[in-house]
């Protein structure tokens, strides 16, 4: 293998190993969560993550723990708190589950 080919292979391997690390911090976490207590869906995004961290801090929970890893009681407590602290910003809710709110 020539010097240029070896250098290119090393560079390609380094980029393959480093690129996931560089792009992970830039991504947003979007998924949908069903609130069985209020029977609605919430779009989990960076905005919801902010509410969750506030709840976790106020309730002496680890704000870095993924919501999906909470037990069902803590998830229910979060949604009770979230609905009480919504202040009219229910744009992250999908009550009818079938229709986009913009239509």
PATOR-197918 format. One line per field, with one value per residue (C-alpha): x, y, z. Coordinates in steps of 0.1 Angstrom, whole numbers. Each point is the difference from the previous one (the first is absolute). Layout:
<recs>
u: (X | ...)
v: (Y | ...)
w: (Z | ...)
</recs>
This chain:
<recs>
u: (0 | 14 | 6 | -30 | -23 | 10 | -4 | -35 | -11 | 12 | -19 | -32 | 1 | 6 | -30 | -22 | 9 | -3 | -31 | -26 | 15 | -1 | -36 | -15 | 1 | -18 | -30 | -34 | -19 | -35 | -24 | -36 | -11 | -35 | -14 | -23 | -12 | -13 | -5 | 20 | 33 | 30 | 27 | 32 | 25 | 26 | -28 | -16 | 34 | 2 | -33 | 12 | 32 | -19 | -23 | 28 | 19 | -31 | -8 | 35 | 4 | 31 | -7 | 24 | -20 | -19 | -38 | -6 | 20 | -22 | -24 | -37 | -8 | 27 | -12 | -35 | 13 | 19 | -31 | -22 | 26 | 4 | -37 | -2 | 30 | -10 | -11 | -20 | 29 | -16 | 16 | 18 | -32 | -19 | -34 | -18 | 29 | -12 | 2 | 28 | -8 | 11 | -27)
v: (0 | 33 | 30 | 19 | -29 | -7 | 37 | 1 | -32 | 14 | 33 | -19 | -21 | 30 | 19 | -31 | -2 | 37 | 10 | -16 | 18 | 34 | -3 | -14 | 32 | 19 | -23 | 6 | -28 | -2 | -27 | -2 | -9 | -12 | 15 | -27 | 22 | 28 | -23 | 22 | 0 | 23 | 6 | -3 | 25 | 23 | 23 | -29 | -9 | 34 | -5 | -35 | 13 | 27 | -27 | -23 | 28 | 11 | -35 | -11 | -24 | -4 | 25 | -20 | -32 | -8 | 4 | -34 | -16 | 14 | -23 | 4 | 19 | 26 | 3 | 6 | 26 | 18 | 2 | 13 | 27 | 7 | 5 | 23 | 20 | 2 | 37 | -3 | -14 | -32 | 1 | -32 | -20 | -21 | -6 | -13 | -22 | 1 | 36 | 24 | 31 | 22 | -13)
w: (0 | -10 | 23 | -14 | 3 | 36 | 8 | -16 | 18 | 34 | -7 | -10 | 31 | 22 | -15 | 4 | 37 | 7 | -20 | 23 | 30 | -17 | -12 | 31 | 19 | -28 | -2 | 15 | 17 | -16 | 10 | 10 | 35 | 10 | 33 | 12 | 29 | -23 | -31 | -23 | -19 | 5 | -25 | 19 | -13 | 15 | 12 | 20 | 12 | 17 | 18 | 11 | 14 | 19 | 14 | 9 | 19 | 19 | 9 | 10 | -29 | -23 | -29 | -22 | 3 | -31 | 4 | -15 | 28 | 28 | 17 | -9 | 32 | -7 | -36 | 12 | 25 | -28 | -22 | 29 | 6 | -37 | -5 | 31 | -13 | -36 | 1 | -32 | -21 | -11 | -35 | 10 | 5 | -25 | 16 | -31 | -11 | -36 | -12 | -2 | 20 | -30 | -23)
</recs>
